[in-house]
Amino acid sequence: MIMELAGIKDILTKSIRSNNAISVAHATMDALQRLKNPEKVSKNRGKEKEMIWQ
């Protein structure tokens, strides 16, 4: 449900330790908050944004 609300329609996931819905939801939110945008990644790597995805 969280990924659908984020606009992601096709995703494959794996839960390693817990199948508890609350724990999985918390881990999902944590992962989404840790995502970096392409501009920050390219700046940190010293490369152009287009080169990051290759």
Jmol script that loads the backbone (N, CA, C; Angstrom):
load data "model"
ATOM      1  N   MET A   1       0.816  -1.189   0.000  1.00  0.00           N
ATOM      2  CA  MET A   1       0.000   0.000   0.000  1.00  0.00           C
ATOM      3  C   MET A   1       0.863   1.259   0.000  1.00  0.00           C
ATOM      4  N   ILE A   2       1.934   1.264   0.775  1.00  0.00           N
ATOM      5  CA  ILE A   2       2.800   2.446   0.853  1.00  0.00           C
ATOM      6  C   ILE A   2       3.405   2.746  -0.511  1.00  0.00           C
ATOM      7  N   MET A   3       3.880   1.718  -1.197  1.00  0.00           N
ATOM      8  CA  MET A   3       4.513   1.929  -2.494  1.00  0.00           C
ATOM      9  C   MET A   3       3.499   2.421  -3.524  1.00  0.00           C
ATOM     10  N   GLU A   4       2.283   1.942  -3.462  1.00  0.00           N
ATOM     11  CA  GLU A   4       1.239   2.430  -4.360  1.00  0.00           C
ATOM     12  C   GLU A   4       0.985   3.909  -4.120  1.00  0.00           C
ATOM     13  N   LEU A   5       0.953   4.312  -2.864  1.00  0.00           N
ATOM     14  CA  LEU A   5       0.746   5.721  -2.539  1.00  0.00           C
ATOM     15  C   LEU A   5       1.923   6.581  -2.991  1.00  0.00           C
ATOM     16  N   ALA A   6       3.111   5.983  -3.060  1.00  0.00           N
ATOM     17  CA  ALA A   6       4.299   6.698  -3.531  1.00  0.00           C
ATOM     18  C   ALA A   6       4.354   6.739  -5.057  1.00  0.00           C
ATOM     19  N   GLY A   7       3.419   6.064  -5.715  1.00  0.00           N
ATOM     20  CA  GLY A   7       3.365   6.078  -7.171  1.00  0.00           C
ATOM     21  C   GLY A   7       4.139   4.943  -7.827  1.00  0.00           C
ATOM     22  N   ILE A   8       4.600   3.996  -7.041  1.00  0.00           N
ATOM     23  CA  ILE A   8       5.354   2.863  -7.573  1.00  0.00           C
ATOM     24  C   ILE A   8       4.377   1.711  -7.785  1.00  0.00           C
ATOM     25  N   LYS A   9       4.298   1.246  -9.041  1.00  0.00           N
ATOM     26  CA  LYS A   9       3.285   0.253  -9.370  1.00  0.00           C
ATOM     27  C   LYS A   9       3.835  -1.163  -9.492  1.00  0.00           C
ATOM     28  N   ASP A  10       5.105  -1.299  -9.817  1.00  0.00           N
ATOM     29  CA  ASP A  10       5.678  -2.624 -10.044  1.00  0.00           C
ATOM     30  C   ASP A  10       6.952  -2.744  -9.218  1.00  0.00           C
ATOM     31  N   ILE A  11       6.914  -3.535  -8.155  1.00  0.00           N
ATOM     32  CA  ILE A  11       8.061  -3.659  -7.261  1.00  0.00           C
ATOM     33  C   ILE A  11       8.122  -5.075  -6.701  1.00  0.00           C
ATOM     34  N   LEU A  12       9.338  -5.540  -6.482  1.00  0.00           N
ATOM     35  CA  LEU A  12       9.565  -6.846  -5.874  1.00  0.00           C
ATOM     36  C   LEU A  12      10.325  -6.615  -4.580  1.00  0.00           C
ATOM     37  N   THR A  13       9.851  -7.195  -3.488  1.00  0.00           N
ATOM     38  CA  THR A  13      10.498  -7.009  -2.192  1.00  0.00           C
ATOM     39  C   THR A  13      10.726  -8.354  -1.523  1.00  0.00           C
ATOM     40  N   LYS A  14      11.570  -8.331  -0.507  1.00  0.00           N
ATOM     41  CA  LYS A  14      11.816  -9.530   0.283  1.00  0.00           C
ATOM     42  C   LYS A  14      11.942  -9.112   1.735  1.00  0.00           C
ATOM     43  N   SER A  15      11.221  -9.779   2.595  1.00  0.00           N
ATOM     44  CA  SER A  15      11.294  -9.524   4.028  1.00  0.00           C
ATOM     45  C   SER A  15      12.161 -10.609   4.651  1.00  0.00           C
ATOM     46  N   ILE A  16      13.276 -10.209   5.256  1.00  0.00           N
ATOM     47  CA  ILE A  16      14.237 -11.188   5.763  1.00  0.00           C
ATOM     48  C   ILE A  16      13.887 -11.690   7.160  1.00  0.00           C
ATOM     49  N   ARG A  17      13.565 -10.797   8.065  1.00  0.00           N
ATOM     50  CA  ARG A  17      13.363 -11.225   9.453  1.00  0.00           C
ATOM     51  C   ARG A  17      11.902 -11.260   9.888  1.00  0.00           C
ATOM     52  N   SER A  18      11.154 -10.254   9.541  1.00  0.00           N
ATOM     53  CA  SER A  18       9.820 -10.128  10.119  1.00  0.00           C
ATOM     54  C   SER A  18       8.751 -10.050   9.045  1.00  0.00           C
ATOM     55  N   ASN A  19       7.673 -10.740   9.262  1.00  0.00           N
ATOM     56  CA  ASN A  19       6.510 -10.632   8.393  1.00  0.00           C
ATOM     57  C   ASN A  19       5.422  -9.786   9.044  1.00  0.00           C
ATOM     58  N   ASN A  20       5.731  -9.197  10.189  1.00  0.00           N
ATOM     59  CA  ASN A  20       4.805  -8.327  10.892  1.00  0.00           C
ATOM     60  C   ASN A  20       4.546  -7.092  10.029  1.00  0.00           C
ATOM     61  N   ALA A  21       3.290  -6.803   9.741  1.00  0.00           N
ATOM     62  CA  ALA A  21       2.934  -5.705   8.842  1.00  0.00           C
ATOM     63  C   ALA A  21       3.464  -4.357   9.327  1.00  0.00           C
ATOM     64  N   ILE A  22       3.437  -4.111  10.616  1.00  0.00           N
ATOM     65  CA  ILE A  22       3.926  -2.841  11.160  1.00  0.00           C
ATOM     66  C   ILE A  22       5.435  -2.717  10.948  1.00  0.00           C
ATOM     67  N   SER A  23       6.172  -3.786  11.197  1.00  0.00           N
ATOM     68  CA  SER A  23       7.627  -3.768  11.007  1.00  0.00           C
ATOM     69  C   SER A  23       7.992  -3.560   9.542  1.00  0.00           C
ATOM     70  N   VAL A  24       7.290  -4.225   8.653  1.00  0.00           N
ATOM     71  CA  VAL A  24       7.553  -4.085   7.224  1.00  0.00           C
ATOM     72  C   VAL A  24       7.218  -2.667   6.762  1.00  0.00           C
ATOM     73  N   ALA A  25       6.120  -2.110   7.243  1.00  0.00           N
ATOM     74  CA  ALA A  25       5.751  -0.737   6.892  1.00  0.00           C
ATOM     75  C   ALA A  25       6.795   0.251   7.397  1.00  0.00           C
ATOM     76  N   HIS A  26       7.278   0.048   8.608  1.00  0.00           N
ATOM     77  CA  HIS A  26       8.306   0.922   9.176  1.00  0.00           C
ATOM     78  C   HIS A  26       9.596   0.837   8.353  1.00  0.00           C
ATOM     79  N   ALA A  27      10.005  -0.363   7.984  1.00  0.00           N
ATOM     80  CA  ALA A  27      11.212  -0.547   7.177  1.00  0.00           C
ATOM     81  C   ALA A  27      11.056   0.095   5.799  1.00  0.00           C
ATOM     82  N   THR A  28       9.870   0.001   5.226  1.00  0.00           N
ATOM     83  CA  THR A  28       9.598   0.616   3.928  1.00  0.00           C
ATOM     84  C   THR A  28       9.714   2.127   4.010  1.00  0.00           C
ATOM     85  N   MET A  29       9.110   2.723   5.029  1.00  0.00           N
ATOM     86  CA  MET A  29       9.187   4.177   5.204  1.00  0.00           C
ATOM     87  C   MET A  29      10.628   4.621   5.439  1.00  0.00           C
ATOM     88  N   ASP A  30      11.376   3.858   6.214  1.00  0.00           N
ATOM     89  CA  ASP A  30      12.779   4.183   6.472  1.00  0.00           C
ATOM     90  C   ASP A  30      13.578   4.160   5.170  1.00  0.00           C
ATOM     91  N   ALA A  31      13.354   3.148   4.351  1.00  0.00           N
ATOM     92  CA  ALA A  31      14.067   3.041   3.077  1.00  0.00           C
ATOM     93  C   ALA A  31      13.712   4.191   2.143  1.00  0.00           C
ATOM     94  N   LEU A  32      12.448   4.563   2.080  1.00  0.00           N
ATOM     95  CA  LEU A  32      12.034   5.678   1.226  1.00  0.00           C
ATOM     96  C   LEU A  32      12.654   6.991   1.686  1.00  0.00           C
ATOM     97  N   GLN A  33      12.782   7.183   2.983  1.00  0.00           N
ATOM     98  CA  GLN A  33      13.378   8.412   3.505  1.00  0.00           C
ATOM     99  C   GLN A  33      14.874   8.478   3.234  1.00  0.00           C
ATOM    100  N   ARG A  34      15.515   7.334   3.067  1.00  0.00           N
ATOM    101  CA  ARG A  34      16.961   7.305   2.828  1.00  0.00           C
ATOM    102  C   ARG A  34      17.333   7.477   1.357  1.00  0.00           C
ATOM    103  N   LEU A  35      16.346   7.440   0.469  1.00  0.00           N
ATOM    104  CA  LEU A  35      16.638   7.612  -0.948  1.00  0.00           C
ATOM    105  C   LEU A  35      17.230   8.990  -1.201  1.00  0.00           C
ATOM    106  N   LYS A  36      18.170   9.061  -2.132  1.00  0.00           N
ATOM    107  CA  LYS A  36      18.794  10.328  -2.496  1.00  0.00           C
ATOM    108  C   LYS A  36      18.358  10.693  -3.908  1.00  0.00           C
ATOM    109  N   ASN A  37      18.255  11.981  -4.168  1.00  0.00           N
ATOM    110  CA  ASN A  37      17.885  12.386  -5.513  1.00  0.00           C
ATOM    111  C   ASN A  37      19.119  12.352  -6.419  1.00  0.00           C
ATOM    112  N   PRO A  38      18.928  12.248  -7.734  1.00  0.00           N
ATOM    113  CA  PRO A  38      20.051  12.125  -8.664  1.00  0.00           C
ATOM    114  C   PRO A  38      21.045  13.285  -8.589  1.00  0.00           C
ATOM    115  N   GLU A  39      20.565  14.488  -8.296  1.00  0.00           N
ATOM    116  CA  GLU A  39      21.458  15.639  -8.211  1.00  0.00           C
ATOM    117  C   GLU A  39      22.477  15.470  -7.079  1.00  0.00           C
ATOM    118  N   LYS A  40      22.013  15.004  -5.919  1.00  0.00           N
ATOM    119  CA  LYS A  40      22.925  14.804  -4.791  1.00  0.00           C
ATOM    120  C   LYS A  40      23.928  13.693  -5.077  1.00  0.00           C
ATOM    121  N   VAL A  41      23.464  12.611  -5.688  1.00  0.00           N
ATOM    122  CA  VAL A  41      24.354  11.492  -5.994  1.00  0.00           C
ATOM    123  C   VAL A  41      25.426  11.929  -6.988  1.00  0.00           C
ATOM    124  N   SER A  42      25.015  12.641  -8.047  1.00  0.00           N
ATOM    125  CA  SER A  42      25.990  13.075  -9.049  1.00  0.00           C
ATOM    126  C   SER A  42      26.990  14.057  -8.460  1.00  0.00           C
ATOM    127  N   LYS A  43      26.544  14.933  -7.585  1.00  0.00           N
ATOM    128  CA  LYS A  43      27.450  15.888  -6.944  1.00  0.00           C
ATOM    129  C   LYS A  43      28.454  15.153  -6.052  1.00  0.00           C
ATOM    130  N   ASN A  44      27.987  14.187  -5.273  1.00  0.00           N
ATOM    131  CA  ASN A  44      28.874  13.422  -4.394  1.00  0.00           C
ATOM    132  C   ASN A  44      29.900  12.605  -5.178  1.00  0.00           C
ATOM    133  N   ARG A  45      29.498  12.104  -6.342  1.00  0.00           N
ATOM    134  CA  ARG A  45      30.402  11.279  -7.150  1.00  0.00           C
ATOM    135  C   ARG A  45      31.246  12.101  -8.117  1.00  0.00           C
ATOM    136  N   GLY A  46      30.901  13.374  -8.281  1.00  0.00           N
ATOM    137  CA  GLY A  46      31.637  14.223  -9.213  1.00  0.00           C
ATOM    138  C   GLY A  46      31.373  13.876 -10.665  1.00  0.00           C
ATOM    139  N   LYS A  47      30.160  13.404 -10.954  1.00  0.00           N
ATOM    140  CA  LYS A  47      29.783  13.031 -12.314  1.00  0.00           C
ATOM    141  C   LYS A  47      28.506  13.757 -12.699  1.00  0.00           C
ATOM    142  N   GLU A  48      28.236  13.774 -14.014  1.00  0.00           N
ATOM    143  CA  GLU A  48      26.988  14.361 -14.486  1.00  0.00           C
ATOM    144  C   GLU A  48      25.833  13.428 -14.146  1.00  0.00           C
ATOM    145  N   LYS A  49      24.666  14.035 -13.972  1.00  0.00           N
ATOM    146  CA  LYS A  49      23.482  13.261 -13.580  1.00  0.00           C
ATOM    147  C   LYS A  49      23.177  12.135 -14.573  1.00  0.00           C
ATOM    148  N   GLU A  50      23.353  12.396 -15.860  1.00  0.00           N
ATOM    149  CA  GLU A  50      23.047  11.393 -16.877  1.00  0.00           C
ATOM    150  C   GLU A  50      23.972  10.181 -16.777  1.00  0.00           C
ATOM    151  N   MET A  51      25.189  10.370 -16.278  1.00  0.00           N
ATOM    152  CA  MET A  51      26.156   9.280 -16.181  1.00  0.00           C
ATOM    153  C   MET A  51      25.867   8.351 -14.996  1.00  0.00           C
ATOM    154  N   ILE A  52      25.082   8.801 -14.049  1.00  0.00           N
ATOM    155  CA  ILE A  52      24.770   7.998 -12.864  1.00  0.00           C
ATOM    156  C   ILE A  52      23.989   6.740 -13.250  1.00  0.00           C
ATOM    157  N   TRP A  53      23.086   6.842 -14.196  1.00  0.00           N
ATOM    158  CA  TRP A  53      22.177   5.747 -14.529  1.00  0.00           C
ATOM    159  C   TRP A  53      22.758   4.777 -15.534  1.00  0.00           C
ATOM    160  N   GLN A  54      23.996   4.984 -15.971  1.00  0.00           N
ATOM    161  CA  GLN A  54      24.597   4.087 -16.972  1.00  0.00           C
ATOM    162  C   GLN A  54      25.462   3.046 -16.331  1.00  0.00           C
TER     163      GLN A  54
END
end "model"
wireframe off; spacefill off
backbone 0.3
color backbone group
